[in-house]
């Protein structure tokens, strides 16, 4: 059957109109999967705060009311990350830790046990809890090799091993992570730490700096070159630091007659706590601090991410050892003063 020209024109107009209508239909927005955090707490009412983590501090990002011992948060995270939960709006360092991923998560908070909460529904949090339960003798490189895309593994390396591993070990561990984590904050910070550690490695000159003394004066590290000098990083709130202080007192008293000195940098935030700890622990050497917690300028210069941490400097101002504690420090000073 032969179709006339008018028929074809009509058909073409219908097709064009239909396509135009379809093209103008609004697109259905695809909702990205998010997280739902359902919580139970042994409080009938009040407010609970969700906090993000940065530079070892927590910052409020959301809050919700506790109703009959229950609370709920909903949201979406770009990638799995560490958050904190606290009933204290101003708490910045020690809330309940929780790794949140885009999934339904349940948390049970017992305020009588401030360091623990029962969390289910987050595989990332399960991995973190496994680390905490088995951290003695933990092989961080094995974890990264098994889970190269794990942000939890990146956090653990950043938080617990960045200071303790040798430069070559840290470099190898960072290289084990998948390239998909390149923009994750922990990986970026690990690379920055590695770069600084190479500058302040054993055998290199110590980096000079000034900081504030107890009486508000500025004091330079280099003013005390000329003998063996221990650059010590600590804080009044740091339990391991306070435990190590009697060893420092013992070593200082043993070698001070030979000219040995200690230059202590505190990562405290409150001067009264810093002053009280110095007096209580009988720390009779040099003390400085800018009272900026983990934003401490001297700590950043030396890539200090864990305390206690120390650097032993020789009379010429060169770094000869790092992180010597207890008998190790005493043995090293015996060696250099009796060679």
N, C-alpha and C positions, 0 to 999 in steps of 0.2 A: 504494500500500500504506500502510495506516495504522499508524504506530508508536505503541506504548503508552508510557505515562508512565514506566514502569520503565526502558525502553530509553534514553530521553533522559537520565534521571538518571545511568545507567551511563556513557553517552558523555561527559557533562559531567565526571564524576569522573575519567575517563581523561585528558581534555584538561588538567584542572587539575594532575594528577599529573605529566604529561609536561612541562608548562611549569615546574613546580617543580624537576624534575630538571635541566632545561636551565639554569635560573637559578642553580642551585647549582654548576654546573661551574666549575672555576677558570679565570680569564681567562689567556690566553697573554700573557705579558709581552713587549712589543715592545722589542727591544734597539736602542738608538740607535746609529747608525753611529759608529765611533770611528776613531782613527788607529793605525797600526802603523808604528813607526819602526825600520827595519832599517839597521844601521850597520856599516861596516868602518873599521878604524883600524890604523895601522902600529905596533901594540903587541900582543904575544901575550896579555897578561893585565893585570889591574888593575881599577880601578873607573872608570866614567864617570858624570857627574852631569848630570841635566836640571834646568835652572834657569828659573824664571819671571822676568819683567821688571817692575819697578816703580820709578818715580822714578829712572831711569837706573842702577839697580843690579839685579843678578841674585841670586836666592835659590833655594837647593836645594829642589826639590819631589819628586825621585825619583832613584834611582841603580840601576845594574845592573852586573854583572860583565862584563868583557871576556874572551871565551873564544876562543882561537885567532884573535885579530884581529877578532872580530865581537861585536856587542852588539845588544840589542833593547829598545825601549820600546813599551808599549801603553797606551792611555788614551782619554779622550774630552774634547774641549774645547767649551765653550759656544759659542765663536766663534773664528775664526782669531786667533792672537796670536803675539807674539814670544817665543821661548824661547832659551836658551843651552845649549850642550853644552861640558863641560869635564872634564878629568881631575884638576882641582884643586878639591877640596871648598870651599876658602876663597875662590876667585876670585869677585869680585863685580862687576867692571866690564868685563871683556874676554874673554868666552868666544866660541865659534863661534856666530854668530847664525843662527837658523833660524826661519822662520815655519811654525807647525804648524797644519794644518787636518785635519778628520776624513777622512783618506784614507791609502792606503798610501804611505809616503814612504821613500826611500832616501837615505842620507848616507854620503859617503866622507870621512873625516877624515885629513888629513896633518899630524901634529904638528910637522913641520919648517916648515910655513907656517901660523903661528898665526892669521892673519887671514882664512883662506879655507877653506871646505869645499865639496865638490861635492854638491849637493842636487837630487834629482829626485822628481817626484810631487806637488809642492806648487805650484800655479799662483800662489799668493800669494807664495811665495819667489821664483819666476821674476820676478814684478813688482818685487820688492825688488832683485834682482840687476840688473835693467834700469836701475833708478834709480842704483845705485852705479856702473854702467859709463858712465852719461851725465849725471852730476850737474852738470857744468859747463854753465851756461846752462839748467838744467832749469826747465821751466815747471810749477810745482806746481799752479796753477789749472787748467791743461789736463788734468792727470792726474785731479784731483778731478771735473772736469766729465765726463770720460769714464768714471770709475769711482766714482760717488757713494756706493756701498755698500762700498767697499774699506777695510778696517781698515788695510791696508798704507799707503794714501794718508793716512789719519788719523795713523798713526805718523810718516810722513815729514814731514808738516806740523808735528807736535808736536816732533819731534826736531831738524829741520834748519832750520825757517823761522819758528818762533814768535817769535824774537828779531829776525830780520832784516827781516821784512816791516813795512810801516807798519801802524798800527792799522786803517785802513780796508781795506787789502788783506787782513789777517788776518781781519777780521770778514766780509768777502765770501767768503773761502775756507771758513770754518767753515760759513757758510750754504749752501754748495753740497752738503754731505753729506746723505745720505738720513736721514730721521727714525728709521729702524730702528737707527741707530748711536748714538742719544741716550744709551744707558746704557754705552757703551764708554768705558773709562778715558781714552783719548787725547782723545776729544771733550770729556769733562768737564774735563780738565786744560787743554785749549785755551781753553775758555770762562772758566776761572778766570784763566789768564794774560792773556786779553784784558781782563777786568775790572780787573786790577791795572795793566796797561799804560796804561789810560785814566787811572788815578790819577796815574801817574808819567810822563805824557806831557810833551813839550816845552811850556814855558810854565807848568807847574804847580810848586808848591813841592816841593823834595826832601823825602823822608821821613827824619826823624832816627832814629838808632838808636845803640846802644852795642854794642861788641864787644871781644874780648880781644886785647891787644897781645902782643908777643913775650915780655915780662917779666911777663905775667899780670895786667896792669892793665886796667881798663875805660876805654874811650875813646869819646867821642861824636863823630859826624860833624859836628854843628853847632859844635863847638869850633873848627872851621877855616873857618867862614864868614867873610866879610869881604874875600875876594879870590877869584879864579877857582880852582876846586877840581875835580880830576878824580877821580870815584869809579870805581875800577878793580876789576873782578872777574877773577880768574885762578887758576891752581894750578900747582904744580911739575910735575905729571904731564901738563899740557896743552901739547902740542907747539906749536900756533899761538900760545899765550900766550908761551912762551919765545922764539919767533921775533919776536914783537912787542916784547918787553922792550927791546931796544937802541933802538928808536924812542922808547919812553917815556923812556929815559935821556937821549937826545939832546934831546927836548922839555923835560924837566925842567931840565936844565942850562942851556938857552937862556933859560928864563923864570923860574927860581926867584928871581933877583935882583929881579924885579918883584912877587914875592909869590905866584906860582903854586905850587900844592902838589898832591900826589897822595895819595889815601887808598885804599890797596889792600886788598881783601878777598880772602883766599885760600879756595878750596874744597878745600884739602888735608884729609887725614885723619890724617896722621902729622906731628907737629911737626918732627921732625928733617929730613924732606924739604923742608918749607916753609922752615926756617931755612937749609938748605944752598943752596936755589935763590936766595934773597934775596942771599946772599953771593956766589954764583957769577955772578949776573947784575948785580951792583953796583946794587941797588935801594935807594937811600939816602933814601927817604921813609917815610911812615907805613904801618905794616902791622898788620892785625888779622885774626883768624879764630876761629870757634868749632869748627873742625876737624870739621865735620859733613858734608863732601862736598856732595851735591846737596840735603841737608836744611839747608844754610846759611840761617840766619834772615835775614841781610841780603839774600841772593840772592832769597829768596822775596818780600821787601818790594818788590823792583824787577823781579819777573817775569823774572829772569835764568835762562834755560834753556840757553844756549850761552856758552862762554867762548873767547877773551877778549871781554869786554863792558865798556862804560864809559858814564858819564853825566857831562857837563860842567855844573857848577853855578856860577852867577854870584855876585858878592859878597853879594847879598841872599838867597841860598839857593834860587834858582829854577833849574829845569832849562832849559838853553838848547841842548843838543845830546845826541845819543846815538850810541854806537858809531863814534866818529871814530878812525881808525887812521892811522899813518904820516904822510904829507904832509898828509892831511886835518886831522888834529889840529893840526899846526904852523901850517897856513894859518888855521884858526879862531882860534888864540891870537894870531897876528899881527894878525888883524882886530880882536879885542876889545881888545888892548892898545894899538893904534895908531889907534883910531877918534877 
